[in-house]
Amino acid sequence: MSDEVIQTIAKVAGLAGISIALVFYIFRSIIKKKIFPMLTKAQAYKIINTIILSTVVIALVGIAAWVYTSQQSSPSLNGSNSDSNVSTPVTKRKLSLNGVIRNKETKQPIEGIIVRLSAHSIESKPSDSKGVFHINDTIETNRVEVDINVNNKKYYPFNGTFDVDNKQIIIALKQKG
């Protein structure tokens, strides 16, 4: 196995990828050997069957390890880490989002578009003739980002996540039809 192949596998799939690749190359070299004509059908069957079952077991162990580690490291629904009883405090944060809404193709400003914060019942007034919108409100959150969505019958829906400290948001909407 060349160094380039190992590096590529390691970058994409990590240690598990390297393990699977090594098993693949070992089994491939066993199958390439010219021993099968010397074996009985039963012996050849046992070797191939063992290779297939070993591959399935390694794959299942890899999947189980991935599920276990992803559950251990992912935050629970309340925003706290599942390994810890310490949660991130929810604080009130003054939110001041300003932005421009433009047509994705023509780059022209779009008037009359309402921007909504997904997790809150907060929305902007319709954008003005220059496409400018403002959201000034106080929200309770432990996040430094907000999810924004825009729905308008003339444009495809837009969903995006923006830093709450972002001073100028630009939203490009693609026109329907």
NUZALUM-450158 format. One record per residue (C-alpha): residue number from 1; x, y, z; chain. Coordinates in steps of 0.5 Angstrom, whole numbers, plus 500, padded with zeros to 3 digits. Layout:
REM NUZALUM-450158
<r NUM, <X, Y, Z>, A>
...
END
This chain:
REM NUZALUM-450158
<r 1, <500, 500, 500>, A>
<r 2, <503, 507, 498>, A>
<r 3, <504, 513, 503>, A>
<r 4, <499, 517, 499>, A>
<r 5, <494, 512, 499>, A>
<r 6, <495, 511, 507>, A>
<r 7, <495, 519, 508>, A>
<r 8, <488, 520, 504>, A>
<r 9, <485, 514, 508>, A>
<r 10, <487, 517, 514>, A>
<r 11, <485, 524, 512>, A>
<r 12, <478, 522, 510>, A>
<r 13, <476, 516, 515>, A>
<r 14, <482, 516, 521>, A>
<r 15, <484, 510, 525>, A>
<r 16, <478, 506, 523>, A>
<r 17, <479, 507, 515>, A>
<r 18, <486, 505, 516>, A>
<r 19, <484, 499, 520>, A>
<r 20, <479, 497, 514>, A>
<r 21, <484, 499, 509>, A>
<r 22, <489, 494, 512>, A>
<r 23, <484, 488, 513>, A>
<r 24, <482, 489, 506>, A>
<r 25, <489, 489, 503>, A>
<r 26, <491, 483, 507>, A>
<r 27, <485, 479, 505>, A>
<r 28, <486, 481, 498>, A>
<r 29, <493, 479, 498>, A>
<r 30, <490, 472, 501>, A>
<r 31, <485, 472, 495>, A>
<r 32, <491, 473, 490>, A>
<r 33, <495, 467, 492>, A>
<r 34, <495, 461, 487>, A>
<r 35, <493, 457, 493>, A>
<r 36, <486, 456, 491>, A>
<r 37, <487, 451, 486>, A>
<r 38, <491, 446, 491>, A>
<r 39, <485, 447, 496>, A>
<r 40, <478, 443, 496>, A>
<r 41, <472, 446, 495>, A>
<r 42, <470, 446, 502>, A>
<r 43, <477, 449, 504>, A>
<r 44, <476, 454, 499>, A>
<r 45, <469, 456, 502>, A>
<r 46, <472, 456, 509>, A>
<r 47, <477, 461, 507>, A>
<r 48, <473, 466, 503>, A>
<r 49, <467, 465, 508>, A>
<r 50, <472, 467, 514>, A>
<r 51, <474, 473, 510>, A>
<r 52, <467, 475, 509>, A>
<r 53, <465, 474, 516>, A>
<r 54, <471, 478, 519>, A>
<r 55, <470, 484, 514>, A>
<r 56, <463, 484, 517>, A>
<r 57, <465, 484, 524>, A>
<r 58, <470, 489, 523>, A>
<r 59, <465, 493, 520>, A>
<r 60, <460, 492, 525>, A>
<r 61, <465, 494, 531>, A>
<r 62, <467, 500, 527>, A>
<r 63, <460, 502, 526>, A>
<r 64, <458, 501, 534>, A>
<r 65, <465, 505, 536>, A>
<r 66, <463, 511, 532>, A>
<r 67, <456, 511, 535>, A>
<r 68, <458, 510, 542>, A>
<r 69, <464, 516, 541>, A>
<r 70, <459, 520, 537>, A>
<r 71, <454, 519, 543>, A>
<r 72, <459, 521, 548>, A>
<r 73, <461, 527, 545>, A>
<r 74, <455, 530, 543>, A>
<r 75, <451, 535, 547>, A>
<r 76, <444, 533, 550>, A>
<r 77, <438, 537, 548>, A>
<r 78, <438, 542, 554>, A>
<r 79, <445, 544, 551>, A>
<r 80, <449, 541, 556>, A>
<r 81, <455, 535, 555>, A>
<r 82, <452, 528, 557>, A>
<r 83, <458, 527, 561>, A>
<r 84, <457, 533, 565>, A>
<r 85, <452, 535, 570>, A>
<r 86, <454, 542, 568>, A>
<r 87, <450, 546, 563>, A>
<r 88, <452, 553, 560>, A>
<r 89, <447, 558, 563>, A>
<r 90, <442, 561, 558>, A>
<r 91, <443, 569, 558>, A>
<r 92, <439, 575, 556>, A>
<r 93, <443, 578, 550>, A>
<r 94, <441, 584, 546>, A>
<r 95, <441, 582, 539>, A>
<r 96, <442, 587, 534>, A>
<r 97, <442, 584, 527>, A>
<r 98, <442, 589, 520>, A>
<r 99, <442, 586, 513>, A>
<r 100, <441, 587, 506>, A>
<r 101, <436, 582, 502>, A>
<r 102, <438, 582, 495>, A>
<r 103, <436, 578, 489>, A>
<r 104, <441, 572, 488>, A>
<r 105, <442, 573, 480>, A>
<r 106, <441, 580, 479>, A>
<r 107, <444, 583, 486>, A>
<r 108, <438, 588, 486>, A>
<r 109, <435, 589, 493>, A>
<r 110, <429, 586, 495>, A>
<r 111, <423, 590, 498>, A>
<r 112, <418, 587, 503>, A>
<r 113, <422, 581, 505>, A>
<r 114, <421, 579, 513>, A>
<r 115, <427, 576, 516>, A>
<r 116, <425, 571, 522>, A>
<r 117, <429, 568, 528>, A>
<r 118, <428, 560, 527>, A>
<r 119, <428, 559, 535>, A>
<r 120, <424, 565, 537>, A>
<r 121, <418, 569, 535>, A>
<r 122, <422, 575, 533>, A>
<r 123, <421, 578, 526>, A>
<r 124, <424, 584, 522>, A>
<r 125, <419, 589, 519>, A>
<r 126, <419, 588, 511>, A>
<r 127, <425, 590, 508>, A>
<r 128, <426, 597, 505>, A>
<r 129, <427, 599, 498>, A>
<r 130, <434, 598, 499>, A>
<r 131, <433, 591, 501>, A>
<r 132, <435, 593, 508>, A>
<r 133, <432, 589, 514>, A>
<r 134, <433, 590, 522>, A>
<r 135, <432, 586, 528>, A>
<r 136, <433, 589, 535>, A>
<r 137, <430, 585, 541>, A>
<r 138, <433, 581, 547>, A>
<r 139, <433, 574, 546>, A>
<r 140, <435, 568, 551>, A>
<r 141, <440, 564, 549>, A>
<r 142, <447, 560, 551>, A>
<r 143, <449, 561, 543>, A>
<r 144, <453, 566, 540>, A>
<r 145, <449, 564, 533>, A>
<r 146, <442, 565, 531>, A>
<r 147, <438, 561, 526>, A>
<r 148, <435, 566, 520>, A>
<r 149, <430, 564, 515>, A>
<r 150, <426, 567, 510>, A>
<r 151, <420, 565, 506>, A>
<r 152, <417, 569, 501>, A>
<r 153, <412, 566, 495>, A>
<r 154, <416, 569, 490>, A>
<r 155, <423, 567, 492>, A>
<r 156, <426, 560, 494>, A>
<r 157, <426, 559, 502>, A>
<r 158, <433, 561, 505>, A>
<r 159, <435, 558, 512>, A>
<r 160, <442, 560, 515>, A>
<r 161, <446, 561, 521>, A>
<r 162, <449, 567, 523>, A>
<r 163, <454, 570, 529>, A>
<r 164, <450, 575, 533>, A>
<r 165, <455, 580, 533>, A>
<r 166, <455, 580, 525>, A>
<r 167, <454, 587, 523>, A>
<r 168, <452, 586, 516>, A>
<r 169, <448, 580, 514>, A>
<r 170, <447, 579, 506>, A>
<r 171, <442, 574, 504>, A>
<r 172, <441, 573, 497>, A>
<r 173, <435, 570, 495>, A>
<r 174, <433, 566, 488>, A>
<r 175, <427, 568, 485>, A>
<r 176, <422, 562, 483>, A>
<r 177, <420, 561, 476>, A>
END
